[in-house]
Amino acid sequence: MLQEFKEFAMKGNFVDMAVGIVIGAAFSTIVKSFVDDMIMPWVGHLTGGVDFANMFMIISGGEEGVTYNTVALAQEAGAVTMNYGLFFNAVFTFVIVAFVLFMVIKGMNAAKKAEEEAPEAPAEPSDEAKLLTQIRDALAK
């Protein structure tokens, strides 16, 4: 059974998939940081200082009549919150990842199409064809 698992784990597709997952996770972290730390501050600035990470609605709990400035403060006070600002950040991150993947796949398809359309070099004649050519040339002399 251990041998079967080793054969399964060493198959090319399995290893390729594992590498893809690791790279995807790293890429996701980069995109999340890009959205949270680079894009959303500008979006907040352009919308009058709105911090989307702290846009929420209290569903229940918390202290009566108290306004919480952050999601963390509201949840610390025991409030149940609906964090629509964080959802907006997640949707924005998804759109960026989807666009980048679209561009990568589009580029790969274009490269594949160009490779398919490239004229192939004529195949080199076989040894028999070379020999027959030599005989023909010798007979012609």
PAVEXDO-46227 format. One record per residue: y, z, x of N, C-alpha, C, CB in turn. Coordinates in pm, whole numbers, padded with zeros to 5 digits. Glycine has a CB too. Example, Ala and Ser with C-alpha at 12.3 -4.5 7.8 and 13.67 -1.06 7.14 Angstrom:
BEGIN
PT     n_yy     n_zz     n_xx    ca_yy    ca_zz    ca_xx     c_yy     c_zz     c_xx    cb_yy    cb_zz    cb_xx
PT   -00569    00780    01319   -00450    00780    01230   -00330    00780    01320   -00447    00905    01131
PT   -00225    00708    01285   -00106    00714    01367    00003    00787    01290   -00060    00572    01408
REM end
This chain:
BEGIN
PT     n_yy     n_zz     n_xx    ca_yy    ca_zz    ca_xx     c_yy     c_zz     c_xx    cb_yy    cb_zz    cb_xx
PT   -00119    00000    00083    00000    00000    00000    00126    00000    00088    00000    00121   -00094
PT    00121    00073    00198    00234    00076    00289    00257   -00062    00350    00212    00181    00399
PT    00149   -00131    00382    00160   -00266    00437    00223   -00362    00336    00022   -00318    00479
PT    00185   -00350    00208    00243   -00435    00104    00393   -00411    00092    00175   -00410   -00030
PT    00432   -00282    00097    00575   -00251    00088    00650   -00308    00207    00597   -00099    00079
PT    00591   -00298    00326    00655   -00352    00446    00674   -00503    00433    00571   -00318    00572
PT    00572   -00574    00383    00583   -00719    00364    00692   -00752    00262    00449   -00778    00319
PT    00697   -00672    00154    00799   -00695    00051    00939   -00672    00108    00774   -00602   -00071
PT    00956   -00563    00183    01088   -00527    00236    01137   -00626    00340    01084   -00387    00295
PT    01046   -00691    00408    01085   -00783    00514    01105   -00927    00467    00982   -00781    00622
PT    01084   -00953    00339    01109   -01086    00288    01257   -01118    00301    01062   -01099    00140
PT    01289   -01244    00326    01428   -01285    00347    01519   -01255    00230    01433   -01432    00376
PT    01474   -01279    00108    01560   -01258   -00009    01596   -01112   -00025    01492   -01308   -00135
PT    01502   -01024    00002    01526   -00880   -00012    01632   -00834    00087    01395   -00800    00010
PT    01619   -00876    00211    01716   -00838    00314    01853   -00899    00283    01667   -00883    00454
PT    01855   -01026    00241    01982   -01090    00205    02051   -01016    00091    01959   -01237    00165
PT    01972   -00975   -00008    02028   -00902   -00121    02086   -00768   -00076    01921   -00880   -00231
PT    02014   -00698    00012    02063   -00569    00061    02194   -00585    00137    01957   -00502    00150
PT    02201   -00685    00221    02325   -00711    00296    02439   -00744    00199    02305   -00827    00397
PT    02409   -00825    00098    02511   -00860   -00002    02562   -00738   -00078    02454   -00959   -00101
PT    02473   -00647   -00110    02514   -00526   -00182    02605   -00440   -00096    02391   -00444   -00227
PT    02569   -00423    00031    02651   -00341    00122    02788   -00404    00140    02580   -00324    00258
PT    02792   -00535    00163    02921   -00604    00180    03002   -00597    00051    02900   -00752    00223
PT    02934   -00612   -00063    03002   -00603   -00192    03064   -00467   -00215    02906   -00634   -00304
PT    02992   -00362   -00177    03047   -00227   -00192    03169   -00208   -00104    02939   -00121   -00158
PT    03162   -00258    00019    03277   -00247    00108    03395   -00327    00055    03240   -00294    00250
PT    03366   -00447    00005    03472   -00532   -00051    03536   -00465   -00172    03415   -00670   -00090
PT    03455   -00401   -00254    03506   -00331   -00371    03602   -00219   -00331    03390   -00273   -00454
PT    03568   -00147   -00225    03656   -00041   -00177    03789   -00097   -00130    03588    00037   -00063
PT    03784   -00209   -00061    03906   -00272   -00012    03992   -00318   -00129    03873   -00390    00081
PT    03931   -00382   -00227    04006   -00432   -00342    04065   -00315   -00421    03917   -00518   -00433
PT    03988   -00209   -00439    04039   -00092   -00512    04161   -00034   -00441    03929    00016   -00527
PT    04152   -00022   -00310    04266    00027   -00233    04385   -00068   -00244    04227    00047   -00086
PT    04357   -00199   -00238    04463   -00299   -00251    04535   -00284   -00384    04406   -00441   -00236
PT    04458   -00269   -00492    04519   -00256   -00625    04594   -00123   -00636    04411   -00266   -00735
PT    04527   -00012   -00601    04587    00119   -00620    04706    00145   -00528    04484    00226   -00599
PT    04696    00098   -00402    04796    00136   -00302    04900    00028   -00273    04727    00172   -00176
PT    04870   -00098   -00308    04963   -00205   -00276    05023   -00270   -00401    04893   -00310   -00192
PT    04941   -00301   -00500    04987   -00374   -00619    05050   -00279   -00722    04871   -00450   -00682
PT    04977   -00173   -00757    05024   -00088   -00867    05157   -00018   -00838    04919    00016   -00899
PT    05186    00023   -00714    05321    00079   -00691    05432   -00022   -00723    05334    00125   -00545
PT    05410   -00151   -00690    05509   -00253   -00723    05517   -00275   -00874    05476   -00385   -00653
PT    05400   -00277   -00939    05401   -00292   -01085    05474   -00175   -01148    05255   -00303   -01140
PT    05447   -00054   -01098    05517    00065   -01148    05667    00056   -01124    05462    00190   -01082
PT    05705    00008   -01006    05848   -00006   -00974    05915   -00107   -01066    05866   -00049   -00828
PT    05847   -00219   -01090    05904   -00323   -01175    05909   -00283   -01322    05824   -00451   -01161
PT    05826   -00186   -01361    05827   -00139   -01500    05905   -00009   -01516    05684   -00120   -01549
PT    05991    00020   -01419    06077    00137   -01433    06015    00266   -01383    06116    00154   -01575
PT    05928    00260   -01286    05870    00381   -01227    05747    00432   -01298    05971    00488   -01223
PT    05684    00350   -01379    05564    00392   -01451    05448    00403   -01353    05530    00293   -01566
PT    05377    00518   -01355    05259    00538   -01272    05137    00519   -01362    05259    00679   -01204
PT    05073    00406   -01351    04961    00375   -01439    04845    00472   -01421    04914    00234   -01417
PT    04828    00527   -01300    04718    00620   -01276    04733    00746   -01359    04711    00655   -01127
PT    04854    00778   -01400    04877    00899   -01479    04922    00868   -01621    04980    00986   -01412
PT    04881    00754   -01672    04906    00723   -01813    04782    00765   -01891    04939    00568   -01835
PT    04800    00859   -01979    04686    00912   -02054    04733    00966   -02188    04615    01022   -01974
PT    04636    00992   -02272    04664    01051   -02403    04570    01169   -02420    04646    00946   -02519
PT    04625    01280   -02464    04541    01398   -02487    04474    01385   -02623    04626    01530   -02479
PT    04342    01394   -02621    04265    01384   -02745    04252    01522   -02808    04126    01322   -02719
PT    04218    01619   -02726    04208    01756   -02778    04218    01854   -02662    04075    01778   -02856
PT    04243    01978   -02695    04248    02083   -02594    04384    02092   -02529    04143    02061   -02490
PT    04389    02171   -02422    04514    02193   -02352    04598    02295   -02426    04591    02061   -02338
PT    04710    02331   -02369    04798    02429   -02430    04891    02359   -02529    04880    02504   -02323
PT    04911    02421   -02642    04994    02366   -02749    05139    02353   -02702    04986    02454   -02876
PT    05198    02234   -02718    05338    02210   -02687    05368    02188   -02540    05419    02323   -02735
PT    05266    02186   -02455    05289    02166   -02312    05269    02018   -02279    05192    02256   -02227
PT    05360    01964   -02200    05349    01826   -02154    05297    01827   -02012    05485    01751   -02164
PT    05192    01749   -01988    05132    01741   -01855    05177    01611   -01788    04976    01749   -01863
PT    05217    01622   -01661    05265    01505   -01589    05152    01420   -01530    05357    01548   -01479
PT    05039    01483   -01505    04928    01408   -01445    04799    01434   -01523    04909    01448   -01296
PT    04705    01343   -01505    04574    01357   -01567    04506    01483   -01514    04487    01232   -01541
PT    04519    01507   -01383    04454    01623   -01321    04505    01753   -01382    04478    01622   -01170
PT    04636    01764   -01405    04690    01887   -01465    04640    01906   -01607    04844    01883   -01463
PT    04635    01797   -01683    04587    01806   -01821    04440    01847   -01825    04607    01672   -01894
PT    04360    01789   -01739    04218    01823   -01739    04194    01962   -01684    04140    01722   -01657
PT    04277    02006   -01591    04267    02141   -01538    04296    02245   -01647    04363    02160   -01421
PT    04383    02209   -01740    04417    02298   -01851    04312    02292   -01962    04554    02264   -01907
PT    04208    02209   -01943    04100    02202   -02042    04120    02094   -02147    04086    02333   -02110
PT    04215    02006   -02127    04240    01900   -02225    04140    01786   -02204    04385    01848   -02214
PT    04100    01726   -02316    04018    01605   -02312    04116    01489   -02318    03912    01600   -02430
PT    04110    01401   -02217    04209    01294   -02207    04145    01157   -02216    04288    01307   -02077
PT    04222    01062   -02269    04184    00922   -02265    04275    00858   -02162    04196    00851   -02408
PT    04215    00814   -02050    04291    00768   -01934    04307    00616   -01936    04223    00811   -01805
PT    04394    00567   -02022    04409    00422   -02035    04478    00360   -01914    04487    00390   -02160
PT    04555    00435   -01838    04617    00383   -01717    04513    00355   -01609    04721    00482   -01664
PT    04416    00444   -01594    04308    00421   -01498    04222    00302   -01542    04221    00548   -01484
PT    04206    00287   -01674    04133    00172   -01724    04208    00043   -01690    04112    00183   -01877
PT    04339    00044   -01703    04420   -00073   -01668    04402   -00107   -01520    04569   -00047   -01700
PT    04402   -00004   -01433    04380   -00028   -01290    04242   -00091   -01267    04392    00104   -01212
PT    04141   -00042   -01337    04005   -00096   -01321    03999   -00241   -01367    03904   -00011   -01400
PT    04064   -00274   -01477    04066   -00412   -01525    04138   -00502   -01424    04135   -00421   -01664
PT    04248   -00455   -01370    04323   -00532   -01270    04238   -00555   -01146    04453   -00459   -01233
PT    04166   -00452   -01101    04075   -00465   -00988    03967   -00569   -01017    04011   -00330   -00954
PT    03910   -00563   -01137    03807   -00659   -01176    03860   -00802   -01173    03754   -00625   -01316
PT    03979   -00821   -01223    04037   -00956   -01226    04054   -01009   -01084    04173   -00957   -01300
PT    04098   -00925   -00992    04114   -00968   -00854    03980   -01003   -00793    04183   -00859   -00771
PT    03878   -00918   -00812    03745   -00945   -00757    03689   -01074   -00818    03649   -00826   -00785
PT    03704   -01092   -00948    03653   -01212   -01014    03722   -01337   -00959    03673   -01203   -01166
PT    03853   -01329   -00936    03926   -01443   -00883    03880   -01476   -00741    04076   -01416   -00884
PT    03863   -01375   -00658    03818   -01398   -00520    03678   -01459   -00520    03819   -01266   -00439
PT    03588   -01407   -00603    03454   -01464   -00612    03459   -01608   -00661    03366   -01379   -00704
PT    03545   -01636   -00757    03562   -01773   -00806    03604   -01865   -00693    03666   -01777   -00919
PT    03701   -01821   -00612    03748   -01903   -00502    03639   -01924   -00396    03871   -01839   -00438
PT    03561   -01820   -00367    03452   -01832   -00270    03348   -01931   -00319    03387   -01695   -00243
PT    03307   -01918   -00445    03205   -02007   -00501    03258   -02150   -00510    03161   -01958   -00639
PT    03385   -02164   -00546    03446   -02298   -00552    03445   -02362   -00414    03591   -02290   -00607
PT    03479   -02286   -00312    03477   -02337   -00174    03336   -02374   -00130    03536   -02233   -00079
PT    03239   -02290   -00165    03100   -02321   -00128    03052   -02447   -00197    03008   -02203   -00163
PT    03085   -02463   -00324    03045   -02583   -00398    03110   -02708   -00340    03082   -02570   -00547
PT    03236   -02697   -00300    03305   -02812   -00240    03241   -02849   -00107    03455   -02782   -00221
PT    03206   -02748   -00028    03142   -02776    00101    03004   -02838    00081    03131   -02647    00184
PT    02932   -02788   -00018    02799   -02842   -00047    02809   -02987   -00095    02727   -02755   -00153
PT    02908   -03015   -00180    02928   -03150   -00231    02966   -03245   -00118    03036   -03152   -00342
PT    03053   -03201   -00028    03094   -03284    00086    02974   -03311    00177    03207   -03216    00166
PT    02889   -03213    00193    02770   -03231    00276    02674   -03332    00213    02699   -03097    00298
PT    02661   -03325    00081    02572   -03417    00011    02626   -03560    00014    02551   -03373   -00133
PT    02759   -03576    00009    02820   -03708    00007    02833   -03769    00146    02956   -03700   -00058
PT    02819   -03689    00251    02833   -03741    00387    02719   -03839    00415    02832   -03625    00492
PT    02754   -03955    00472    02648   -04053    00501    02555   -04000    00609    02709   -04188    00544
PT    02427   -04022    00585    02329   -03978    00682    02317   -04081    00793    02192   -03953    00615
PT    02294   -04034    00913    02273   -04125    01025    02138   -04195    01004    02277   -04049    01162
PT    02132   -04322    01038    02005   -04392    01019    01895   -04326    01102    02018   -04541    01056
PT    01777   -04323    01043    01665   -04260    01112    01626   -04343    01233    01544   -04243    01016
PT    01588   -04275    01339    01546   -04344    01460    01412   -04411    01434    01536   -04245    01581
PT    01394   -04532    01484    01268   -04602    01458    01149   -04528    01520    01274   -04745    01512
PT    01036   -04542    01456    00915   -04476    01505    00868   -04543    01634    00802   -04480    01398
PT    00773   -04480    01699    00719   -04536    01824    00657   -04674    01799    00614   -04441    01885
PT    00592   -04689    01685    00532   -04820    01652    00639   -04928    01639    00450   -04810    01521
PT    00748   -04893    01571    00855   -04990    01552    00918   -05028    01686    00963   -04935    01456
PT    00933   -04930    01776    00988   -04958    01908    00895   -05052    01986    01009   -04827    01987
PT    00765   -05024    01978    00668   -05108    02048    00669   -05251    01994    00527   -05049    02035
PT    00674   -05263    01860    00678   -05397    01800    00806   -05471    01839    00669   -05386    01647
PT    00918   -05399    01850    01043   -05461    01893    01032   -05512    02035    01158   -05362    01881
PT    00969   -05433    02122    00950   -05476    02261    00861   -05601    02268    00888   -05361    02344
PT    00753   -05603    02186    00663   -05720    02184    00737   -05843    02135    00540   -05692    02095
PT    00817   -05827    02029    00896   -05938    01976    00991   -05993    02081    00974   -05893    01852
PT    01060   -05901    02149    01154   -05944    02252    01083   -06015    02367    01234   -05825    02305
PT    00966   -05966    02404    00887   -06027    02513    00840   -06166    02472    00765   -05938    02551
PT    00797   -06183    02347    00753   -06313    02299    00869   -06412    02289    00684   -06299    02164
PT    00987   -06359    02258    01103   -06446    02246    01142   -06503    02383    01220   -06369    02184
PT    01115   -06431    02489    01150   -06479    02625    01052   -06584    02662    01151   -06364    02731
REM end
